[in-house]
Amino acid sequence: MRNKTEEVSAEKLAETIIFGILEKKGLEITKIDFSEMPNAISKYFIVCHGNSSSQVDAIADSIAEQA
């Protein structure tokens, strides 16, 4: 796990999230880039889905472990 004070770029974080999704076989992964939008709340928004609620829980856990 990373030190909380260590800075992580938005691009690196997005790739880490995608890796966590892929690890649990998340489906239809979409990365939406808001970096050019002024006043955007974030640079990227990642969307995916799973086949069951337990798979979605596993995806969320995997992302939390990666980040």
Secondary structure by P-SEA (a helix, b strand, c coil): cccccccccaaaaaaaaaaaaaaacccbbbbbbcccccccccccccccccccaaaaaaaaaaaaaac
